[in-house]
Amino acid sequence: MVQSDISLMEETIKEKLEELQRDLDADVVRLALVETGWVEVELHYKNREHAVDVQEWCELNIKKSQWMRCGSHYVFKNKPDAGWFMLRWL
């Protein structure tokens, strides 16, 4: 392997490790919120556009500090918000 190939491989590994760390951090926060009473809803997306639609709906209809998305898991501080979300998207 030439040096540029090694550098590219090292950069790719670094990016993947950083992505994994962000995902793990988000999971820890999500689980901690659920432990403190937040409501968790898992949603299976139909396609990429569906995921964008759900994200936009949450941003428009629920205060940012009242919900969090972690992959296909959403957690809501208030049960009524979780219920509204489930009625709309499940």
N, C-alpha and C positions, 0 to 999 in steps of 0.2 A: 504494500500500500504506500502511496505517496503521502506526504505531509498534509496536503489539502484534504485528502479523503479522511485521514485520521481526525483532522480538525472539524470537518463536517460531522463525522460520527460522534465526536465528543460534544459538539453543540446540540445535536439531536438528542442525545442522552440527557444532557442538562435540561433541555426544554421539557422533555417527558417527565423527568423527576420533579421539576417545578410544577407541572400540571398535576401530577399525582399528589403533591403536597397540598395544593389548593383544594383538590377534591376531598382529601382527608380532613383538612381543616374545616371545610364546609359541613362534612358529615358529623364531626364532633360538635359543632355549633348546633346543627339541626337536632341531634340527639339530646343535647343539653336543654334546648328549648322545649322539646317534648317532655322531658323529665320535670320541667317547671310548670307544666300545664298547657302548653301550646298544643293545638290540634294538628295532626299530620294527615295529609291526604296524598296518596300515590296515584299518579295519573299516567296512563299509557298513551303516548302520542300516536296519532294516526299517521302523521308525516311531519316534516320540518316546518311547514307553514302552520300546522296546528300548534306546535310548540311556540311559535312566534305570536300567534293569536292569543294563546293563554297568557303569555308573559305580558302582552300589551293590555289585556283585559285587567289583569291584576294591578298594573301600574296606573290605570285609569280609575279603577273602582275601589281600591283599598290603599290606605295610607302606607307608605313605604316601611315605616317602622313597625307595622302590624303584620307583616308577612315576610316569608323568605322562600326562595326556590333553591333546591339542591338537586340538580338532575331532573328526575321525574317526580321528586318529592317536594311537596309544598307544605309549609307549616304556617299556621295562623294563630295569632295571639288570642283572637276572639272567636268563640264558637259560631256566632252568627255569620261572620265572614267566611268561615270554613263551610258552613251550610250553604251560603249563597254560591260559593265557588263550586261545591259539589252539584248543586242544582243546575248550574250553568254548564259544567264540563264533564260530568260523569254520566 
